[in-house]
Amino acid sequence: LKYFVVLRPLPSGCGFCAMTETMQAGGTPHLYIGSSDMADQKNVLEGLPARITDSCPMVEPKPTGGVWTYRVAEPFYTKQGMENVQEALAEGMISSAAGWAGKLSEALMKYYQVPVAFPTCNGMTALMVALCAARIGPGDQVLVPSVTMVAVSNAVIFCGGVPVFCDNEKGGLNPGVAEYKAKATPKTKCLITCHTYGVGADIVGIVELCKANGWILVEDICEAIGTKVNGQLVGTFGDMACASMYANKLITAGDGGFIIARDARLHDRLKSLLNHGFDPKYHFMHFEHAPNAKINGLGAALAVASVAEIDNLTVHR
């Protein structure tokens, strides 16, 4: 399994989680990895069913001295990207309102041959924006893979929906049509398919399944930027597709992501949803809840130069 996910309500008034993890003995805690139970870390598994506790992984080990270094991935960026960042800094074009975000949008539209593409601050917010655009709300069920990053189910929950986990098909890295059909109910409104480790899902069959049932299809292509199925880029099969541009992804903005859509009519709605729900006619009237999912100018400046390298990177991946 890639990740072991336990979904439980957050304690009221919890604020941001405490910084408790470190991979350096006696050193500074990890900035972002904290405890999900700040009151008593020893009881973090208390109350969970035996099917979870019996197969729970061991507590993360820590070095007794010195530092453990895990070599996971090297970020790829180009000399042109570095020059773009220097230019953005010199000109003060560092925010989401700078021209670099628009240039990245244009590069993504050209590469994926779609009418809509918006950079975002990360992959999860891209998913949240897609689900908001699909009008996922309380009681709506969304079919999701059980073996994937927790961001997928978290995005569903933050939008008020209910993630329904679907196991991988036998011998595969993604759920197939049969696995999704087995978990579908009359409350199913959307399906999110991943292309885990860059291996394309049975996307042609999944498209037909969604069309037959009237479900919105969102492709999570975080690990599959540049992957093709039957000669077609994944991300261009569904209604919308979302990607991450974290440092370990094929192209990176440091932290970042993007959302693309095949239907030009989604342009204005997605543009509004990733920017607090601002309305072009009534700027400070917000007609629906929406996140702030915009990318910063420096990240966009770095990433835009890498889009032209996607196919070369895919060959070497």
C-alpha positions in Angstrom: 0.0 0.0 0.0 1.2 3.5 -0.7 -0.6 5.1 2.2 -2.6 4.0 5.2 -5.5 6.3 5.7 -7.8 6.7 8.7 -10.6 9.2 8.4 -11.9 10.6 11.6 -13.4 14.0 12.6 -11.0 16.7 13.7 -11.2 17.7 17.4 -13.0 20.9 17.8 -10.8 24.0 18.1 -7.7 21.9 17.2 -6.1 24.7 15.1 -3.0 23.6 13.3 -1.4 20.4 14.4 1.7 20.5 16.6 5.1 19.9 15.1 6.2 16.6 16.7 8.0 14.6 14.1 11.7 14.8 13.4 14.2 12.6 11.5 17.1 14.3 13.3 17.9 13.1 16.9 17.4 16.0 19.2 17.0 18.4 16.3 14.3 20.7 15.0 10.9 19.0 14.4 9.6 18.6 10.9 7.7 21.8 10.0 4.6 20.1 8.8 4.3 16.6 10.2 2.4 16.8 13.4 0.1 14.6 15.6 -3.5 14.0 14.8 -4.2 13.8 18.5 -2.3 16.5 20.3 -3.7 15.8 23.7 -2.3 12.3 24.0 -0.3 10.9 21.1 -0.3 7.5 22.8 -4.0 7.2 22.3 -4.1 8.2 18.6 -5.3 4.7 17.6 -7.8 4.3 20.5 -11.3 3.6 19.4 -10.4 2.4 15.9 -11.8 -1.0 14.8 -9.6 -4.1 15.1 -9.5 -4.4 11.3 -7.4 -1.2 11.3 -5.4 -1.6 14.5 -4.4 -5.2 13.7 -2.8 -4.2 10.4 -1.6 -0.8 11.4 2.0 -0.1 10.5 4.6 0.3 13.2 5.4 3.7 14.7 7.8 5.7 12.5 11.3 5.0 13.7 13.7 7.8 14.6 17.5 7.9 14.6 19.1 7.6 18.0 21.8 10.0 16.8 22.8 11.9 13.8 20.5 12.4 10.8 18.7 9.9 8.5 18.6 11.1 4.9 16.1 9.6 2.4 16.8 10.1 -1.2 13.4 10.1 -2.8 13.4 12.3 -5.9 15.3 15.2 -7.5 13.3 18.1 -8.8 13.6 18.8 -12.5 13.7 22.4 -13.7 15.5 24.1 -16.6 18.0 26.9 -17.0 15.2 28.9 -18.6 13.0 28.4 -15.6 15.7 29.7 -13.3 16.1 32.8 -15.6 12.3 33.2 -15.5 12.4 33.3 -11.7 15.2 35.9 -11.7 13.3 38.0 -14.1 10.1 37.7 -12.0 12.0 38.8 -8.9 13.7 41.7 -10.7 10.4 43.0 -12.0 8.3 42.3 -8.9 6.1 39.9 -10.8 5.8 37.4 -8.0 2.1 37.0 -7.2 -0.7 35.1 -8.8 -1.7 38.3 -10.6 1.6 38.4 -12.5 1.8 37.4 -16.1 3.6 34.1 -15.4 0.5 32.3 -14.3 -1.2 33.2 -17.6 1.9 32.0 -19.5 1.7 28.7 -17.7 -2.0 28.5 -18.5 -1.3 29.0 -22.2 1.5 26.4 -22.2 -0.8 23.8 -20.6 -3.6 24.5 -23.0 -1.3 24.1 -25.9 0.3 20.9 -24.6 -3.0 19.2 -23.7 -5.0 20.7 -26.6 -7.8 21.9 -24.3 -9.6 25.2 -24.1 -9.3 25.6 -20.3 -6.2 25.3 -18.1 -5.5 27.1 -14.8 -2.4 26.7 -12.5 -3.2 26.2 -8.8 -1.2 26.3 -5.6 -1.2 22.5 -5.3 -2.9 19.3 -6.5 -5.4 19.0 -3.7 -6.8 22.5 -4.3 -7.1 21.6 -7.9 -9.3 18.7 -6.9 -11.3 20.8 -4.6 -12.0 23.3 -7.4 -13.0 20.5 -9.8 -15.4 19.0 -7.2 -16.9 22.5 -6.5 -17.4 22.9 -10.3 -19.1 19.5 -10.3 -21.4 20.8 -7.5 -20.4 18.0 -5.1 -22.1 18.7 -1.8 -23.5 17.0 1.3 -24.7 13.4 0.7 -23.1 13.2 -2.8 -20.9 10.1 -3.1 -17.7 10.2 -5.1 -16.0 7.0 -6.1 -12.2 7.1 -5.4 -9.3 4.7 -5.5 -8.4 3.1 -2.1 -4.7 3.1 -2.9 -3.7 6.7 -3.5 -2.7 9.9 -1.7 -5.0 11.0 1.0 -5.5 14.3 -0.8 -8.1 12.7 -3.1 -10.5 11.7 -0.3 -9.7 14.8 1.7 -10.8 17.0 -1.3 -14.1 15.2 -1.4 -14.7 15.6 2.3 -13.8 19.3 2.3 -16.4 19.8 -0.4 -19.0 18.0 1.8 -19.1 14.8 -0.3 -18.6 11.2 0.8 -15.6 9.3 -0.6 -16.4 5.7 -1.5 -13.2 3.7 -1.7 -12.7 1.2 -4.5 -10.0 -1.4 -4.5 -7.6 -1.9 -7.4 -8.4 -4.5 -10.1 -6.5 -7.7 -9.6 -2.9 -7.4 -10.7 -3.4 -3.7 -11.4 -2.4 -0.3 -9.9 -5.9 1.3 -10.3 -9.5 0.3 -9.9 -11.2 -0.9 -13.1 -14.7 -0.6 -14.3 -15.9 -3.7 -12.3 -14.5 -2.3 -9.1 -16.2 1.1 -9.5 -19.5 -0.5 -10.5 -19.4 -2.7 -7.4 -19.3 0.4 -5.1 -21.8 2.6 -7.0 -25.1 3.6 -5.5 -27.9 5.9 -6.5 -26.1 8.6 -4.6 -23.0 8.4 -6.7 -22.4 11.7 -8.6 -18.7 11.7 -9.5 -15.8 9.4 -10.1 -12.1 10.3 -9.5 -9.7 8.0 -11.3 -5.9 8.1 -10.7 -3.2 6.8 -13.0 -1.0 5.5 -10.2 2.8 5.6 -10.8 2.2 6.9 -14.3 0.3 3.7 -15.3 -2.9 4.5 -17.2 -6.1 3.3 -15.7 -8.8 1.5 -17.9 -9.8 5.0 -18.9 -11.7 4.1 -22.0 -14.0 1.8 -20.0 -14.3 4.3 -17.2 -15.4 7.0 -19.6 -18.1 4.8 -20.9 -19.2 3.9 -17.4 -19.5 7.5 -16.4 -21.4 8.4 -19.5 -23.8 5.6 -19.0 -24.6 6.7 -15.4 -24.4 10.5 -15.9 -21.4 10.8 -13.5 -18.8 13.6 -13.6 -15.3 12.1 -14.4 -12.3 13.8 -12.8 -8.9 12.4 -13.7 -6.1 12.8 -11.1 -3.0 12.9 -13.2 -0.5 13.9 -10.5 1.7 10.9 -11.2 0.9 10.7 -14.9 1.7 14.0 -16.6 2.7 13.0 -20.1 1.3 9.5 -19.9 -0.8 8.4 -22.9 -3.4 5.7 -23.4 -4.1 4.6 -27.0 -2.0 7.6 -28.1 -4.1 10.1 -26.1 -2.9 12.0 -23.1 -4.5 11.0 -19.8 -6.2 14.1 -18.5 -8.0 14.6 -21.7 -10.5 11.8 -21.3 -12.5 13.1 -18.4 -14.6 16.2 -17.8 -11.8 17.7 -15.8 -8.3 16.7 -14.8 -6.1 17.8 -11.9 -2.4 17.5 -11.4 0.3 18.3 -8.8 3.5 20.2 -9.5 5.1 19.4 -6.2 8.9 19.0 -6.2 8.8 15.3 -6.8 6.4 15.5 -9.8 7.4 15.4 -13.5 7.3 19.2 -13.8 7.5 21.3 -10.6 6.7 24.7 -9.3 8.1 23.8 -5.9 4.5 23.6 -4.7 1.8 23.9 -7.3 -0.7 22.1 -9.5 -3.2 22.7 -12.3 -6.7 21.9 -13.5 -7.7 21.4 -17.1 -11.1 21.0 -18.8 -12.3 19.9 -22.2 -15.5 22.1 -22.1 -14.8 25.8 -22.7 -18.0 26.6 -20.9 -16.2 25.7 -17.6 -13.6 28.5 -18.1 -15.4 31.3 -16.2 -16.7 29.1 -13.4 -13.3 27.5 -12.7 -11.6 30.9 -12.9 -14.0 32.2 -10.2 -13.8 29.1 -8.0 -10.0 29.1 -7.7 -10.1 32.8 -6.6 -12.5 33.0 -3.7 -15.6 33.0 -6.0 -15.0 36.5 -7.2 -17.6 37.6 -9.8 -16.6 39.7 -12.8 -19.7 41.9 -12.6 -20.0 42.2 -8.8 -16.4 42.0 -7.6 -17.0 41.9 -3.9 -20.2 39.8 -4.0 -19.5 36.1 -3.5 -22.3 33.9 -4.6 -20.7 30.6 -3.4 -18.0 29.4 -1.1 -14.7 28.9 -2.9 -11.0 28.4 -1.9 -8.0 30.5 -2.8 -6.2 28.0 -5.1 -4.1 30.4 -7.2 -0.4 29.7 -7.9 2.2 32.3 -7.1 4.2 34.0 -9.8 7.6 32.6 -8.9 6.3 29.0 -9.1 4.6 29.6 -12.4 7.7 31.2 -13.8 9.8 28.1 -12.8 7.2 25.6 -14.1 6.3 27.2 -17.4 9.7 26.5 -18.9 9.4 22.8 -18.1 6.1 22.1 -20.0 8.0 21.9 -23.3 10.2 19.1 -21.7 7.3 16.8 -20.6 7.6 14.4 -23.5 11.4 14.1 -23.1 11.0 13.6 -19.4 8.4 10.9 -19.9 10.8 8.9 -22.1 13.4 8.9 -19.4 10.9 8.3 -16.6 
